[in-house]
């Protein structure tokens, strides 16, 4: 089980999952730094990315990470050169996976679909065998297996089974990484996704059906499925007004949850101490964009200035994509359990906005 750190790249979250025994996948040097800082052992880190820099590859080799996922021939050439210069992991070869786009498209938004043939990620199936052979010819690299990720927020199991079938035809390897993508439920009106047990069961069954034996290591990389429903966002109502619609404006918005504007993602909202409202409102943020809409049809119970509004299921990609648009300091992250709460990321201050200035 490999946590996709892009879903919630917060030191406290990563530390918690490291303590639970998960692995971690990272896509940049910054995410690798966070994972190491949080306590993930390097051998439990998988380094991803379709445009890894030389510096990021050097960092991965220096820390002797568990797996580097090769995305393209340029990256392979860069690794070969670095190893030739002596930047070796020095443990019998750096283990790598070859990322393949299996030509499988799940039913999801086009901006988070990654497994189709025309994708910015990975080697095309027509190039996969050449890439595998090329890796085996490079001194200092150890081919561990193959990787595929077909997309995010997938609510059906058939695409995962199809991806396993495609990859299984590439050979026999000790490691098979079938990526993440299991969806999460963002609103009570949505059907639930497959359970973790159903998802893993479908992948294992498909793997065995296609000749991948029980002695092989299977990796999956959930992110959203772990963190989405673990988090909520709390806002304070600043104003309520009516013209054609009834508008409720809060003290955040697209700077803490870009997904509705980026993907048209659907959320629900409630007045925190008055759940179950029937009045229809447009819940909007405070930013200078007409598209800064958090929930288009929010059912709220008589919202008033000063009320606290809660939006559930914001534990994935809200923190990760947060910005300082309009000079808004980012909110804190608070862990809650059994009636207790503690701050794990402090609220930003105005001084933080200028902390990196060079005058």
N, C-alpha and C positions, 0 to 999 in steps of 0.2 A: 504494500500500500504506500503510494508515493503522493504526498500532498503537493498539489499545484500551487506554489507559493504566490503566484500572481493574483490569486483570488483574495488573499488577505495578507500582504507582506508586512506584518507587524511583528516585532520581536517577541512580544508576549505570546501571541498566537502561535508563532513558530516554535517557541520554547515549550509550550504546552504539548504540541503535537510531537516534538522530538522526545519528550518524556514518555509519551504514549507508545513509542517504538516505531513510528512511521518513518519513511524516507521522505525526501523533499526534492522537488524539481524546481530548477531556477532557469531563467532565460537571459540573464544579464550578469555582469560583474557585480552590480549593486545587489541583486537578489542573492547571489552567492555569498557576498559579504554578510547580508542579513541572516542567511541560514547558518553560516558558521558562527556568527555572533550569538545566535539563539541556542547553540549547542548541538546542532546536527553534526554527527561524525562525517568527515569527508567521504568515507566509503559508502555512505547512505545518501549521497547527493547525486542527482542526475542533471547534467547541464544541457539545456536546450537552446534554441534560438536559430533563426534563419539567417542571421547576419552577425555572427560572432566576430568580434574584433580580435586582432592579434593579442592585445592586452588581456582580453577575457580568456582566450585559450591558454595564454601563459599562466594566468591565475589558476585555471582549472588543473593544469599539469602540475603547478607548484604545490597545490594542496592535495594532489593525488585523489581526485574525486572518483566516486564509484563508477560512473558512466558518463561519457560525452556522446551526445546524439549528433551524428554527422548529418548535415542538411544538404550539402551540395559539394561539387568537385573543387570549387575554389577553397572551401574550408578544409577539405582533405589535403590539398596542396599546401595550405598554410600550416596545418598540423605537421605534415611531413617535414617541412622546412624547419619548424621550431624544434622538432625532435632531433633533426640533424645538427642543430646548433647546440644540442645538449640540454634542451628544456624537457627532459624526460621525467616521467613519473617514477622511473627506476623501481619497478616492482613486477618485472616480467612483461611489460607492455601495458600501455594505457587502454583499459577496456572501452570499447565504443559500440554504439548501436548505429545502424543505418536507418534513417527515417525515410519511409516510403509513403507516397500518396496512393492509396489502393483503388482510387476511382469509385469510392463509396460516398454518397451524399446523404446525410441525415436530414430529417425534417426540422430545420432550424433557420434562424435569420442568416441571410447571405454573408453578413459581416463576421459571423462566428462559425461558418462552415469551412472546414479545412481539408477534408478527405477527398474532395472531388479531383478529377484529373488535372484541371486547370487551377492550380493552387500555388501560392508563394512558398509553401512549405514542402520540404522533402524532395526526394528523387521520384520521378515518374516510374511507373512499373516497368516501362521499356528500358530504363537505365539502371534499375535496381541490381540486376545481376552483375553488371559491369562495376557498379560501385562496391558491391560486396567483394568481388575479386580484387579490386584495386586496394581496398583496405588490407586484405591479406598479404599484399605485396609490400606493405610499408613496415619497415623495421621500427619497432617501438610501439606499434598498435596491436591490440588484441581484439579481434572481432568477437563480440559477445552475442550479437543477435540483431534483430530488427525492431523497428518501432513504427507505429502509425497512430495518428490522432485524427478522427474524422469530423470533429466539430463539438460545439458546446450546447448545453441546454437541450439535450436529446431526451425524449420522453418515451421512446420505443426501443426494444432490444434488437430488432431485426438488423439494423445497420451495423451493430457491433458483431453480430454473427457473420455478416457478409465480409467485414474487414478481416476477421480471423481466417476465413476461408481463403481470401486473397493472399494474405501473408504466408499462410502455411505452404503455399506452392513454391516458395522461394528457397526452401532447403530445410535443414535441421540445425537448430541453434540451442545453446544452453539457456539463453534469455530471450523472452518474448514480451515486448512492452506494447500493450494495446491502448495506451493513452487514457484520457479521461473522457469527459463529456456528459456524464450522467446528469440529468436535469434536476431542478429544484422547483418546488411549488411556491409561487410568489403571491398568490391570492387564494382565498377560500373557495372562490368560484371555479378554480382550475382543477382538473383531475390530478391526482397524485402521480408522481413518476414511479418507475419501478423501484423496488426497495434495493438496498445495497446487496442483500442476499440474492435477489433475483438477477441483478446485474452481473455480479461475480459468477453466479451459477451458470448463466448463459454463456459467459466467456469461457469458463472452464469446460463446460460440456462441448462447446464448439471446438475448442482446442483439441480435446481428446478425440472427437469425431474426425478431425483432420490430421491425426497422427502425431500430435504434440504430446509426448508422454508425461506421466506424472512426476518424472524426475527432473523436468524442466522448470525453470523459474519464470513465473508469469508476473508481470508488473501491471498495475493500473494506476492512473494518476488523477484521482478526483480532487477537485478544488471547491467549486460551487456546491457540490453535493454535501461537503463537510461543513462549510462555513455559512452558506446563505441563510438557512433557517436558525442559525445560532445567534444572529444579530438583528437588532432593531435600531432605528434612528428616531430620536426625539427632537421635535421642533417646538418653538414657541410661536403662537399666532401673533402677528403684528397688526394685521388689519383684516376686516371683512367688508366687502362692498358688493353692490349689485348694479349691473347694466343689463345686458342680455342674459348673461350668466351670473351666478353668485360666486365670488372670488374670495378665497381664503389665502392670504399671503403670510409666509413664515420666514424665520430668520436663517434659512439655509436655501437649498435648492440644487441647481446643477453643479455647484462646486463640491457638494458632498455626495451626490447621486446623479451621475451623468447618463446612466443607462436609459432612462425614458427618452431623453433627447437623442442619444446615439443610436439606440436600437428600437425605439418605440416600446420599451419594456413596460409591462403592466404591474402596478402595485396597488395595494389597498391602504386605507388610512382610517384612523379612529381618533376621536378625542380620548385621551389616555384614561380619564376617569368616567367616560360615558360611552361605552362601546355600544354598537348596534344602532347607530343613527339611520334615519331614512331620508334626510334632506340631501339633495344632490348639489355638490359644490365642485369647483375647479380648484385643486390645491396647487398653489404656485410658489415659486421661490422668489428671492429678492433681487435677482440678477437682471441686467439690462438686456434681456433677450425674451422675445415673445414665446420662444420655444421652451422657456424655463418652467415647464409644467411637470410636477411630480406625479399627480394622479388626475386624470382628466375628468373622471366621474366618481368622486369620492363621496361616500354616504356617511355624513357626519351628523352628530346630535348637537344642533344649535351652537356652532363654534363661535367663540368670542375672543377678543384680544386678551392675551395672557394665558389662554388655554394651552395645554401641552398636547401636541399631535404626535402620534406614533405611527410609523410606517414599518410593518414587519418585513422580515426576509431581506434585510439589507447587509447581511454579513459577508457577501461576496461582491467584490469589485467596487463598492462604494468608497471604502478607505483607499483602495489601490488607485482609483482614478481621481481622487479628490484633488482640487486645485485651489489657488488663491484668486480666482477670477473676481474682479471688482475689488480686489484688496481685502477679501474676506478671510480672516484667520480660520484655519481648519479646526474642526471640533475635536474634543478629546475622545479617547477610547476607554470604555469602562467595562471591566469584567464584573459580572453579577453571578452569585451562586448562593442558594439557600438563604436568601434574605440579606446577604452581605454584598457590598460593592467596593471596588477599588479602582483607582485610575491607573491605567497602564501606559497610556500616551496622554500627556498633558495637552490642554487647549493651547493653540498658538496665540501669541500676543502680536500687537502691532510692531513691536521691536523685532520679532522674528522675520517680519516681511522685509526688513532692511539689513538683516544680519550678514548677508553675503555681499552687500554693496562694497565696492572698492572706489573710494572717493579720491 
